């Protein structure tokens, strides 16, 4: 639900296209005017401590996370893109408009990492989620070009059990597969059906494409109202 909006007051024209996100009174300036890399941390306790609100980007290592960050800020190479999944293995803070952070977290489930490295990722990333007071929401990226993946559902359910705010950001929504493969909108519906088994209320979700720009402005508007609500709490 949108902060500041009662469910009975929601009208269809308040819902952003390609999403279930309602625009409410806390929606504000969503433009990104400047972005700067601040630091990489290999432990949650080393992350910036300046009390600015932040959004954590999380997803499987080939979900298109770096491409989406670059599309949001309209700069290439802000996040490290690589043909080798699993390149980001630190907690990377990018300061936006000198007022809030995008946090690029390590991708999970990359096949080439050792079992020990995967365990390290799990413990230190979970430590970040459980102890980060400035975290406004986790943007959990889900590849809409493939059917629901158990690892994504497990991650979403863990976040839900720990009462960590979440928005599902479906990526690669421009990829219309040929043949017998399902279309992105069908994969999204299938994913949401599985999520309903563990969530009493459907979390916010939105369709995006870093190739076509689909959902970029809408996602930034969603982040603006979450941020403004957080600042006013």
BASEZA-939159 format. One record per atom (N, C-alpha, C, O, CB): residue in one letter; x, y, z. Coordinates in steps of 0.05 Angstrom, whole numbers, padded with zeros to 5 digits, always signed. Glycine has a CB too. Example, Ala and Ser with C-alpha at 12.3 -4.5 7.8 and 13.67 -1.06 7.14 Angstrom:
<pts>
a+00264-00114+00156
a+00246-00090+00156
a+00264-00066+00156
a+00285-00066+00169
a+00226-00089+00181
s+00257-00045+00142
s+00273-00021+00143
s+00258+00001+00157
s+00268+00023+00161
s+00282-00012+00114
</pts>
This chain:
<pts>
x+00017-00024+00000
x+00000+00000+00000
x+00017+00025+00000
x+00040+00025+00010
x-00019+00000+00024
x+00007+00046-00011
x+00022+00072-00011
x+00020+00084+00016
x-00002+00085+00028
x+00011+00091-00033
x+00042+00095+00026
x+00041+00109+00052
x+00021+00132+00050
x+00022+00148+00031
x+00069+00119+00061
x+00004+00135+00070
x-00014+00157+00071
x-00040+00153+00056
x-00055+00172+00053
x-00001+00181+00062
x-00044+00129+00045
x-00069+00124+00029
x-00083+00100+00042
x-00072+00079+00045
x-00062+00119-00001
x-00109+00104+00048
x-00125+00082+00058
x-00134+00065+00035
x-00140+00075+00013
x-00150+00093+00074
x-00135+00038+00039
x-00143+00020+00017
x-00169+00028+00004
x-00172+00025-00021
x-00145-00008+00028
x-00189+00037+00019
x-00215+00044+00007
x-00214+00069-00010
x-00233+00074-00025
x-00236+00047+00029
x-00192+00085-00008
x-00190+00110-00023
x-00175+00106-00049
x-00172+00125-00065
x-00176+00131-00006
x-00166+00082-00055
x-00149+00078-00079
x-00167+00078-00104
x-00187+00063-00105
x-00134+00051-00077
x-00159+00094-00124
x-00173+00094-00150
x-00153+00084-00171
x-00129+00085-00167
x-00183+00123-00157
x-00164+00074-00192
x-00148+00061-00213
x-00126+00080-00224
x-00104+00071-00230
x-00165+00051-00236
x-00133+00106-00227
x-00113+00124-00239
x-00091+00131-00219
x-00072+00146-00227
x-00127+00150-00248
x-00092+00121-00194
x-00070+00125-00175
x-00049+00103-00177
x-00028+00105-00164
x-00081+00127-00147
x-00055+00082-00192
x-00036+00059-00194
x-00018+00063-00218
x-00026+00068-00240
x-00052+00032-00196
x+00008+00060-00212
x+00028+00064-00234
x+00026+00042-00254
x+00021+00019-00246
x+00057+00066-00222
x+00030+00048-00280
x+00029+00027-00301
x+00049+00005-00296
x+00071+00010-00287
x+00033+00040-00328
x+00042-00019-00303
x+00060-00042-00301
x+00068-00048-00272
x+00090-00058-00267
x+00085-00036-00316
x+00049-00043-00253
x+00056-00047-00225
x+00030-00049-00209
x+00008-00047-00220
x+00074-00024-00214
x+00033-00053-00183
x+00010-00050-00164
x+00015-00027-00145
x+00002-00025-00124
x+00006-00076-00147
x+00034-00009-00153
x+00043+00013-00135
x+00024+00037-00137
x+00018+00047-00159
x+00071+00021-00142
x+00014+00045-00114
x-00005+00068-00112
x+00011+00093-00106
x+00028+00094-00088
x-00026+00062-00090
x+00005+00114-00121
x+00018+00140-00116
x+00002+00155-00095
x-00022+00159-00098
x+00021+00157-00142
x+00015+00164-00073
x+00001+00177-00051
x+00014+00204-00046
x+00029+00215-00061
x+00002+00160-00027
x+00006+00216-00023
x+00015+00243-00016
x+00045+00246-00011
x+00055+00269-00011
x+00000+00252+00008
x+00059+00224-00006
x+00088+00226-00001
x+00105+00226-00026
x+00129+00229-00025
x+00096+00204+00018
x+00092+00221-00049
x+00108+00221-00074
x+00119+00249-00079
x+00104+00269-00076
x+00090+00212-00099
x+00145+00251-00086
x+00157+00277-00089
x+00177+00277-00112
x+00174+00262-00131
x+00172+00285-00063
x+00197+00294-00110
x+00216+00297-00132
x+00232+00271-00135
x+00246+00262-00116
x+00236+00320-00126
x+00229+00259-00158
x+00242+00233-00162
x+00267+00234-00180
x+00279+00214-00186
x+00222+00213-00174
x+00274+00258-00189
x+00296+00261-00208
x+00323+00255-00194
x+00328+00262-00171
x+00297+00290-00219
x+00340+00242-00209
x+00368+00238-00200
x+00386+00258-00214
x+00389+00258-00238
x+00378+00209-00205
x+00396+00277-00198
x+00413+00298-00209
x+00442+00292-00208
x+00458+00300-00225
x+00408+00324-00194
x+00451+00277-00187
x+00479+00269-00185
x+00481+00244-00169
x+00465+00238-00152
x+00496+00292-00173
x+00502+00229-00175
x+00507+00204-00160
x+00537+00201-00158
x+00552+00206-00177
x+00494+00179-00175
x+00546+00192-00134
x+00575+00188-00130
x+00579+00162-00115
x+00564+00156-00096
x+00588+00212-00116
x+00600+00148-00122
x+00607+00124-00107
x+00620+00133-00081
x+00638+00150-00081
x+00626+00106-00124
x+00611+00121-00059
x+00622+00129-00033
x+00642+00109-00023
x+00665+00116-00017
x+00599+00132-00012
x+00634+00083-00020
x+00653+00063-00010
x+00642+00035-00015
x+00618+00031-00019
x+00658+00068+00020
x+00661+00016-00014
x+00654-00012-00013
x+00660-00023+00015
x+00681-00016+00027
x+00670-00028-00035
x+00643-00039+00026
x+00647-00050+00053
x+00645-00080+00052
x+00628-00091+00038
x+00625-00038+00073
x+00663-00094+00066
x+00660-00123+00067
x+00647-00133+00093
x+00645-00157+00097
x+00687-00136+00064
x+00639-00114+00110
x+00624-00121+00134
x+00602-00099+00138
x+00607-00076+00133
x+00643-00123+00159
x+00579-00108+00148
x+00558-00088+00152
x+00566-00065+00170
x+00558-00042+00167
x+00533-00102+00164
x+00583-00071+00190
x+00591-00050+00209
x+00609-00029+00197
x+00613-00007+00208
x+00605-00062+00233
x+00620-00035+00173
x+00637-00015+00159
x+00621+00003+00140
x+00633+00021+00128
x+00658-00030+00143
x+00595-00001+00137
x+00579+00015+00119
x+00577+00044+00130
x+00581+00048+00154
x+00550+00003+00116
x+00570+00063+00113
x+00567+00091+00121
x+00548+00094+00145
x+00528+00080+00146
x+00558+00109+00098
x+00555+00112+00163
x+00538+00116+00187
x+00527+00144+00189
x+00527+00156+00211
x+00555+00109+00213
x+00519+00155+00166
x+00510+00183+00167
x+00479+00186+00168
x+00469+00208+00164
x+00520+00197+00142
x+00465+00164+00173
x+00436+00164+00177
x+00420+00172+00153
x+00396+00178+00156
x+00430+00183+00200
x+00431+00172+00129
x+00415+00177+00105
x+00400+00151+00097
x+00410+00129+00101
x+00434+00186+00081
x+00375+00154+00087
x+00360+00131+00079
x+00372+00116+00055
x+00386+00129+00039
x+00331+00139+00072
x+00367+00090+00054
x+00379+00075+00032
x+00361+00053+00022
x+00344+00043+00036
x+00406+00064+00040
x+00365+00046-00004
x+00351+00024-00017
x+00372+00003-00025
x+00391+00010-00039
x+00334+00034-00041
x+00367-00021-00017
x+00386-00043-00024
x+00376-00058-00049
x+00353-00066-00050
x+00389-00062+00000
x+00394-00061-00068
x+00388-00076-00093
x+00399-00104-00089
x+00422-00108-00084
x+00400-00062-00118
x+00381-00123-00092
x+00388-00151-00088
x+00377-00169-00110
x+00355-00163-00119
x+00379-00161-00060
x+00391-00190-00117
x+00380-00208-00137
x+00401-00229-00145
x+00424-00227-00137
x+00371-00193-00161
x+00392-00249-00160
x+00410-00269-00171
x+00431-00254-00188
x+00426-00233-00199
x+00395-00290-00187
x+00454-00267-00190
x+00477-00252-00201
x+00475-00246-00231
x+00490-00230-00241
x+00502-00268-00196
x+00456-00259-00245
x+00453-00252-00273
x+00426-00239-00279
x+00415-00241-00301
x+00457-00277-00291
x+00415-00225-00259
x+00388-00215-00261
x+00387-00187-00275
x+00366-00178-00282
x+00375-00213-00233
x+00410-00175-00279
x+00412-00149-00291
x+00412-00126-00272
x+00402-00104-00277
x+00388-00145-00310
x+00423-00131-00248
x+00422-00111-00226
x+00439-00087-00233
x+00430-00064-00231
x+00433-00124-00200
x+00464-00092-00242
x+00481-00069-00249
x+00470-00053-00272
x+00471-00028-00272
x+00509-00079-00256
x+00458-00066-00291
x+00446-00052-00314
x+00423-00035-00305
x+00419-00013-00315
x+00436-00072-00335
x+00407-00045-00286
x+00384-00029-00276
x+00394-00005-00260
x+00383+00017-00263
x+00366-00046-00258
x+00415-00008-00244
x+00426+00015-00229
x+00435+00036-00249
x+00430+00060-00245
x+00449+00006-00210
x+00450+00027-00269
x+00460+00046-00289
x+00437+00060-00304
x+00438+00084-00310
x+00478+00032-00310
x+00415+00045-00309
x+00392+00057-00323
x+00378+00077-00305
x+00369+00098-00314
x+00372+00035-00331
x+00376+00071-00279
x+00363+00089-00260
x+00378+00116-00258
x+00365+00137-00259
x+00361+00077-00232
x+00404+00115-00257
x+00420+00139-00254
x+00428+00151-00280
x+00440+00173-00282
x+00445+00134-00236
x+00422+00137-00302
x+00428+00146-00330
x+00457+00151-00334
x+00466+00170-00347
x+00412+00171-00336
x+00473+00133-00322
x+00502+00134-00326
x+00512+00106-00330
x+00503+00087-00317
x+00517+00148-00302
x+00530+00103-00349
x+00542+00076-00353
x+00565+00072-00334
x+00579+00091-00327
x+00551+00073-00382
x+00568+00048-00325
x+00590+00040-00308
x+00589+00052-00280
x+00610+00053-00266
x+00616+00048-00321
x+00566+00062-00270
x+00564+00069-00242
x+00566+00044-00226
x+00582+00042-00206
x+00537+00084-00236
x+00551+00023-00233
x+00554-00003-00221
x+00571-00020-00240
x+00572-00014-00264
x+00526-00017-00216
x+00584-00039-00229
x+00603-00055-00245
x+00587-00076-00260
x+00577-00095-00248
x+00624-00068-00228
x+00585-00073-00287
x+00572-00094-00303
x+00594-00113-00313
x+00616-00105-00318
x+00556-00082-00327
x+00586-00138-00315
x+00606-00158-00323
x+00592-00181-00336
x+00570-00188-00329
x+00623-00167-00299
x+00606-00193-00355
x+00595-00218-00367
x+00599-00242-00348
x+00588-00263-00353
x+00609-00224-00395
x+00614-00238-00327
x+00618-00259-00307
x+00600-00253-00283
x+00606-00235-00267
x+00648-00261-00299
x+00578-00268-00280
x+00561-00264-00257
x+00576-00266-00231
x+00595-00282-00229
x+00537-00283-00257
x+00568-00251-00211
x+00580-00253-00185
x+00604-00234-00181
x+00620-00238-00163
x+00589-00281-00180
x+00605-00214-00198
x+00628-00195-00197
x+00626-00177-00172
x+00647-00172-00159
x+00628-00177-00222
x+00602-00169-00164
x+00599-00152-00140
x+00599-00171-00116
x+00581-00187-00112
x+00572-00136-00141
x+00620-00168-00099
x+00621-00185-00075
x+00625-00169-00050
x+00633-00179-00029
x+00643-00206-00078
x+00619-00143-00052
x+00621-00125-00029
x+00594-00109-00027
x+00578-00110-00046
x+00645-00106-00031
x+00590-00095-00005
x+00567-00077-00002
x+00576-00050-00013
x+00592-00037+00000
x+00557-00076+00028
x+00565-00042-00035
x+00573-00017-00048
x+00552+00005-00045
x+00529+00002-00052
x+00578-00022-00078
x+00560+00028-00033
x+00542+00050-00029
x+00547+00072-00050
x+00569+00081-00054
x+00546+00061+00000
x+00525+00080-00063
x+00525+00102-00082
x+00507+00124-00070
x+00483+00119-00065
x+00516+00094-00110
x+00518+00148-00067
x+00502+00171-00056
x+00488+00186-00078
x+00501+00195-00097
x+00521+00190-00040
x+00462+00189-00076
x+00445+00201-00096
x+00436+00229-00086
x+00425+00231-00064
x+00421+00184-00104
x+00441+00250-00102
x+00432+00277-00095
x+00441+00286-00067
x+00428+00302-00054
x+00402+00279-00097
x+00464+00274-00058
x+00475+00280-00032
x+00455+00275-00009
x+00459+00285+00013
x+00484+00309-00031
x+00434+00259-00014
x+00413+00256+00007
x+00405+00227+00012
x+00394+00222+00033
x+00390+00272-00001
x+00410+00209-00006
x+00401+00181-00001
x+00419+00162-00017
x+00433+00170-00035
x+00371+00177-00009
x+00418+00136-00009
x+00436+00117-00021
x+00422+00095-00038
x+00400+00086-00031
x+00452+00104+00000
x+00435+00087-00059
x+00429+00062-00072
x+00452+00043-00063
x+00475+00050-00065
x+00428+00064-00104
x+00445+00020-00053
x+00464+00001-00043
x+00464-00024-00061
x+00444-00038-00064
x+00458-00008-00013
x+00487-00029-00073
x+00490-00052-00092
x+00501-00075-00076
x+00524-00074-00067
x+00508-00045-00116
x+00484-00096-00072
x+00492-00119-00056
x+00502-00142-00074
x+00494-00143-00097
x+00469-00128-00038
x+00518-00160-00064
x+00527-00183-00079
x+00504-00199-00090
x+00484-00204-00076
x+00546-00200-00063
x+00506-00208-00115
x+00486-00226-00126
x+00488-00253-00112
x+00510-00262-00104
x+00489-00229-00156
x+00466-00266-00109
x+00466-00293-00097
x+00464-00315-00118
x+00453-00311-00140
x+00444-00296-00076
x+00474-00338-00111
x+00471-00361-00128
x+00489-00363-00152
x+00483-00378-00171
x+00443-00362-00137
x+00512-00349-00151
x+00530-00352-00175
x+00545-00378-00173
x+00557-00385-00153
x+00550-00328-00176
x+00544-00392-00195
x+00553-00420-00196
x+00583-00424-00191
x+00592-00444-00181
x+00545-00433-00222
x+00598-00403-00199
x+00627-00407-00199
x+00640-00402-00171
x+00663-00408-00167
x+00640-00388-00218
x+00624-00391-00153
x+00635-00386-00126
x+00637-00412-00110
x+00621-00430-00114
x+00617-00366-00111
x+00657-00413-00093
x+00660-00436-00076
x+00637-00437-00056
x+00624-00417-00050
x+00687-00436-00062
x+00633-00460-00044
x+00612-00463-00023
x+00618-00444+00000
x+00600-00432+00012
x+00611-00492-00013
x+00644-00441+00007
x+00651-00423+00029
x+00644-00394+00022
x+00634-00380+00039
x+00682-00426+00034
x+00649-00386-00003
x+00643-00359-00011
x+00613-00354-00010
x+00604-00332-00002
x+00654-00353-00039
x+00597-00374-00018
x+00568-00371-00017
x+00559-00369+00012
x+00540-00353+00017
x+00554-00395-00031
x+00571-00384+00030
x+00563-00382+00058
x+00570-00354+00069
x+00555-00342+00085
x+00577-00404+00074
x+00594-00344+00062
x+00603-00318+00071
x+00583-00297+00062
x+00575-00279+00077
x+00631-00311+00061
x+00575-00299+00036
x+00555-00280+00025
x+00530-00281+00042
x+00520-00260+00050
x+00549-00286-00005
x+00520-00304+00047
x+00495-00307+00062
x+00497-00294+00089
x+00479-00279+00097
x+00488-00337+00065
x+00518-00300+00104
x+00519-00289+00132
x+00523-00259+00132
x+00510-00245+00148
x+00542-00303+00147
x+00541-00249+00116
x+00546-00220+00118
x+00524-00203+00106
x+00518-00181+00116
x+00573-00213+00105
x+00510-00214+00085
x+00488-00199+00074
x+00464-00200+00093
x+00450-00179+00096
x+00480-00210+00046
x+00459-00222+00105
x+00437-00224+00124
x+00442-00205+00148
x+00424-00193+00159
x+00433-00253+00134
x+00468-00204+00156
x+00475-00185+00178
x+00469-00156+00170
x+00460-00141+00187
x+00505-00188+00184
x+00473-00149+00145
x+00467-00122+00136
x+00436-00117+00139
x+00428-00097+00150
x+00475-00118+00106
x+00420-00136+00129
x+00391-00132+00130
x+00381-00130+00159
x+00363-00114+00164
x+00377-00155+00116
x+00391-00146+00176
x+00380-00148+00204
x+00389-00125+00221
x+00377-00120+00242
x+00389-00174+00216
x+00410-00111+00213
x+00422-00090+00231
x+00424-00063+00219
x+00437-00045+00230
x+00449-00099+00240
x+00411-00058+00197
x+00414-00033+00182
x+00389-00015+00187
x+00369-00018+00173
x+00418-00037+00152
x+00391+00003+00206
x+00368+00020+00213
x+00360+00039+00191
x+00337+00048+00191
x+00374+00035+00238
x+00378+00046+00173
x+00372+00065+00152
x+00360+00052+00127
x+00356+00066+00107
x+00397+00081+00146
x+00356+00026+00127
x+00346+00013+00104
x+00316+00018+00101
x+00300+00011+00118
x+00350-00018+00106
x+00308+00032+00079
x+00280+00038+00074
x+00266+00014+00062
x+00244+00007+00070
x+00278+00063+00055
x+00279+00002+00042
x+00267-00021+00029
x+00288-00037+00013
x+00308-00026+00004
x+00244-00012+00010
x+00283-00063+00010
x+00299-00079-00007
x+00285-00081-00034
x+00261-00088-00036
x+00303-00108+00005
x+00299-00074-00056
x+00289-00078-00082
x+00299-00105-00092
x+00322-00108-00100
x+00298-00055-00102
x+00281-00125-00091
x+00289-00153-00098
x+00284-00156-00128
x+00261-00157-00136
x+00273-00174-00081
x+00305-00159-00143
x+00303-00161-00172
x+00297-00190-00180
x+00311-00209-00171
x+00329-00151-00186
x+00277-00194-00197
x+00268-00220-00206
x+00268-00220-00236
x+00256-00203-00249
x+00240-00227-00195
x+00282-00239-00248
x+00284-00242-00278
x+00257-00252-00289
x+00249-00275-00284
x+00306-00261-00286
x+00243-00234-00303
x+00216-00241-00313
x+00217-00257-00339
x+00196-00266-00348
x+00200-00215-00318
x+00241-00261-00349
x+00243-00276-00375
x+00245-00306-00370
x+00245-00321-00389
x+00268-00267-00390
x+00246-00314-00344
x+00247-00343-00338
x+00225-00349-00317
x+00216-00331-00303
x+00275-00351-00327
x+00217-00374-00315
x+00197-00382-00294
x+00208-00376-00266
x+00232-00373-00263
x+00189-00411-00297
x+00190-00375-00246
x+00199-00370-00218
x+00221-00390-00210
x+00219-00414-00215
x+00175-00373-00199
x+00241-00379-00196
x+00264-00394-00187
x+00262-00398-00157
x+00256-00379-00142
x+00290-00380-00195
x+00268-00422-00147
x+00266-00428-00119
x+00284-00409-00102
x+00276-00401-00081
x+00274-00457-00114
x+00308-00403-00112
x+00326-00386-00097
x+00315-00358-00092
x+00319-00346-00071
x+00353-00384-00112
x+00300-00348-00112
x+00287-00321-00109
x+00264-00323-00088
x+00261-00305-00072
x+00276-00311-00136
x+00248-00344-00090
x+00226-00348-00071
x+00237-00351-00043
x+00225-00340-00024
x+00209-00372-00080
x+00258-00366-00040
x+00270-00370-00013
x+00280-00344-00002
x+00276-00338+00022
x+00294-00390-00015
x+00292-00328-00019
x+00302-00301-00010
x+00279-00283-00002
x+00280-00271+00019
x+00319-00288-00032
x+00258-00282-00018
x+00235-00266-00012
x+00222-00275+00014
x+00213-00258+00030
x+00214-00267-00035
x+00220-00301+00018
x+00207-00311+00042
x+00224-00305+00067
x+00213-00300+00088
x+00201-00341+00040
x+00250-00307+00064
x+00267-00300+00087
x+00264-00271+00095
x+00262-00264+00118
x+00297-00306+00080
x+00263-00253+00075
x+00260-00224+00080
x+00233-00220+00094
x+00230-00204+00112
x+00261-00208+00054
x+00212-00234+00084
x+00185-00231+00095
x+00184-00240+00124
x+00172-00227+00141
x+00165-00246+00079
x+00196-00263+00130
x+00196-00273+00157
x+00210-00254+00176
x+00203-00252+00200
x+00210-00301+00158
x+00230-00239+00166
x+00245-00221+00183
x+00234-00192+00182
x+00247-00173+00191
x+00274-00221+00175
x+00210-00190+00170
x+00196-00164+00169
x+00212-00142+00157
x+00212-00119+00166
x+00187-00156+00197
x+00227-00148+00135
x+00243-00129+00121
x+00227-00119+00097
x+00219-00135+00080
x+00271-00141+00113
x+00222-00093+00095
x+00206-00082+00073
x+00218-00090+00046
x+00242-00090+00042
x+00203-00052+00075
x+00200-00097+00027
x+00209-00107+00001
x+00192-00097-00022
x+00168-00093-00019
x+00209-00138+00002
x+00205-00092-00044
x+00191-00087-00070
x+00202-00106-00090
x+00226-00108-00094
x+00194-00057-00079
x+00185-00120-00104
x+00194-00138-00126
x+00197-00121-00151
x+00178-00109-00160
x+00173-00161-00130
x+00221-00122-00162
x+00228-00107-00186
x+00233-00128-00208
x+00254-00141-00208
x+00252-00088-00183
x+00213-00132-00226
x+00216-00152-00247
x+00233-00140-00270
x+00226-00120-00281
x+00188-00162-00257
x+00255-00153-00276
x+00273-00144-00297
x+00269-00159-00323
x+00256-00179-00324
x+00303-00146-00287
x+00282-00148-00344
x+00281-00161-00371
x+00253-00165-00381
x+00247-00185-00395
x+00295-00188-00369
x+00235-00146-00375
x+00208-00148-00384
x+00204-00142-00414
x+00182-00144-00425
x+00190-00129-00368
x+00226-00134-00427
x+00225-00130-00456
x+00230-00156-00471
x+00226-00158-00495
x+00246-00109-00465
x+00239-00177-00457
x+00247-00202-00470
x+00223-00220-00474
x+00214-00234-00456
x+00268-00217-00453
x+00212-00220-00498
x+00190-00237-00505
x+00201-00263-00518
x+00209-00263-00541
x+00170-00223-00525
x+00202-00284-00502
x+00214-00309-00512
x+00196-00322-00534
x+00172-00320-00533
x+00218-00328-00489
x+00209-00334-00553
x+00195-00348-00574
x+00190-00377-00565
x+00197-00385-00543
x+00210-00348-00600
x+00177-00392-00583
x+00172-00421-00577
x+00153-00425-00554
x+00133-00411-00551
x+00198-00434-00572
x+00159-00445-00538
x+00141-00453-00516
x+00146-00438-00490
x+00131-00441-00471
x+00144-00483-00511
x+00167-00422-00489
x+00173-00407-00464
x+00151-00387-00458
x+00138-00376-00476
x+00200-00393-00466
x+00147-00383-00432
x+00126-00364-00424
x+00135-00335-00427
x+00159-00329-00426
x+00118-00369-00394
x+00116-00318-00432
x+00121-00289-00433
x+00127-00278-00405
x+00118-00290-00386
x+00098-00274-00447
x+00141-00255-00404
x+00146-00243-00377
x+00122-00239-00360
x+00122-00245-00336
x+00160-00217-00381
x+00099-00230-00372
x+00076-00225-00355
x+00065-00251-00343
x+00054-00251-00321
x+00054-00211-00372
x+00068-00273-00358
x+00059-00299-00347
x+00077-00308-00324
x+00068-00318-00303
x+00058-00320-00369
x+00104-00304-00328
x+00123-00311-00307
x+00118-00295-00282
x+00120-00305-00259
x+00151-00307-00317
x+00111-00269-00285
x+00106-00251-00263
x+00081-00261-00247
x+00081-00262-00223
x+00102-00222-00272
x+00060-00268-00262
x+00036-00278-00249
x+00042-00304-00233
x+00032-00308-00211
x+00014-00283-00270
x+00058-00322-00246
x+00064-00347-00232
x+00080-00342-00206
x+00075-00354-00186
x+00081-00365-00251
x+00099-00322-00208
x+00115-00316-00184
x+00097-00304-00162
x+00100-00312-00139
x+00137-00295-00192
x+00079-00287-00169
x+00061-00274-00149
x+00043-00295-00136
x+00037-00293-00113
x+00045-00252-00162
x+00034-00314-00152
x+00017-00336-00141
x+00032-00351-00120
x+00021-00358-00099
x+00008-00354-00164
x+00058-00357-00125
x+00074-00372-00105
x+00079-00355-00080
x+00079-00365-00058
x+00100-00381-00118
x+00084-00329-00084
x+00089-00310-00062
x+00065-00308-00043
x+00068-00306-00019
x+00097-00282-00072
x+00041-00309-00055
x+00017-00307-00038
x+00015-00328-00017
x+00001-00324+00004
x-00008-00308-00056
x+00028-00350-00021
x+00027-00372-00001
x+00041-00364+00025
x+00036-00376+00046
x+00040-00397-00013
x+00059-00344+00024
x+00075-00337+00048
x+00071-00308+00056
x+00080-00300+00078
x+00104-00341+00042
x+00058-00292+00040
x+00053-00263+00047
x+00023-00258+00050
x+00008-00265+00032
x+00065-00244+00025
x+00015-00247+00072
x-00013-00240+00076
x-00022-00218+00057
x-00044-00218+00046
x-00019-00232+00105
x-00003-00199+00053
x-00009-00176+00034
x+00013-00176+00013
x+00036-00179+00018
x-00009-00149+00050
x+00004-00173-00012
x+00022-00173-00034
x+00041-00149-00033
x+00032-00127-00031
x+00007-00173-00061
x+00068-00154-00032
x+00086-00131-00032
x+00084-00115-00057
x+00074-00125-00077
x+00115-00141-00028
x+00094-00090-00057
x+00095-00074-00082
x+00111-00089-00103
x+00131-00103-00097
x+00107-00046-00077
x+00102-00087-00128
x+00118-00098-00150
x+00116-00080-00175
x+00097-00065-00178
x+00107-00127-00157
x+00136-00083-00192
x+00137-00066-00216
x+00153-00080-00238
x+00172-00094-00233
x+00150-00038-00209
x+00144-00076-00263
x+00158-00086-00286
x+00178-00066-00296
x+00172-00042-00298
x+00137-00094-00309
x+00202-00075-00303
x+00223-00057-00313
x+00238-00070-00336
x+00237-00094-00341
x+00243-00050-00291
x+00252-00053-00351
x+00272-00062-00371
x+00293-00041-00373
x+00287-00018-00379
x+00258-00067-00399
x+00318-00049-00368
x+00340-00030-00371
x+00347-00024-00400
x+00361-00006-00406
x+00365-00040-00356
x+00336-00041-00418
x+00341-00037-00447
x+00321-00016-00458
x+00330+00003-00471
x+00337-00064-00462
x+00295-00019-00452
x+00275+00000-00463
x+00269+00023-00444
x+00257+00043-00453
x+00250-00015-00469
x+00278+00021-00419
x+00272+00042-00400
x+00245+00039-00386
x+00237+00055-00370
x+00272+00069-00413
x+00231+00017-00392
x+00205+00011-00380
x+00207+00011-00349
x+00225-00002-00338
x+00194-00016-00389
x+00189+00026-00336
x+00188+00026-00307
x+00208+00044-00293
x+00206+00046-00268
x+00191-00001-00298
x+00227+00056-00307
x+00247+00071-00294
x+00236+00094-00277
x+00241+00096-00253
x+00267+00083-00314
x+00220+00112-00290
x+00209+00135-00276
x+00190+00127-00254
x+00189+00139-00233
x+00195+00154-00296
x+00175+00106-00260
x+00155+00097-00240
x+00169+00085-00215
x+00161+00090-00192
x+00137+00075-00252
x+00191+00071-00219
x+00206+00060-00196
x+00218+00082-00180
x+00218+00081-00155
x+00228+00040-00206
x+00229+00103-00193
x+00240+00125-00178
x+00219+00140-00163
x+00224+00150-00141
x+00255+00145-00198
x+00195+00143-00174
x+00173+00156-00160
x+00165+00140-00135
x+00160+00151-00114
x+00148+00159-00178
x+00163+00113-00138
x+00158+00095-00115
x+00179+00099-00093
x+00172+00101-00070
x+00157+00066-00125
x+00204+00100-00101
x+00226+00103-00082
x+00224+00131-00068
x+00230+00133-00044
x+00253+00100-00095
x+00215+00151-00083
x+00213+00178-00071
x+00192+00178-00049
x+00196+00190-00028
x+00206+00199-00093
x+00169+00165-00053
x+00148+00166-00032
x+00156+00149-00008
x+00149+00156+00014
x+00121+00157-00043
x+00169+00127-00013
x+00179+00111+00010
x+00199+00127+00026
x+00199+00126+00051
x+00191+00084+00001
x+00217+00141+00012
x+00238+00157+00025
x+00226+00180+00041
x+00234+00185+00064
x+00258+00167+00004
x+00207+00194+00029
x+00195+00217+00043
x+00179+00208+00067
x+00179+00221+00087
x+00177+00232+00023
x+00165+00185+00065
x+00151+00174+00087
x+00170+00167+00110
x+00165+00173+00133
x+00134+00150+00079
x+00192+00154+00103
x+00213+00146+00122
x+00224+00170+00136
x+00228+00170+00160
x+00235+00130+00108
x+00229+00191+00121
x+00241+00216+00132
x+00221+00230+00152
x+00229+00244+00170
x+00248+00236+00110
x+00195+00225+00148
x+00175+00238+00164
x+00167+00222+00188
x+00152+00231+00206
x+00151+00244+00148
x+00176+00197+00189
x+00169+00179+00212
x+00184+00187+00237
x+00180+00174+00258
x+00174+00149+00204
</pts>
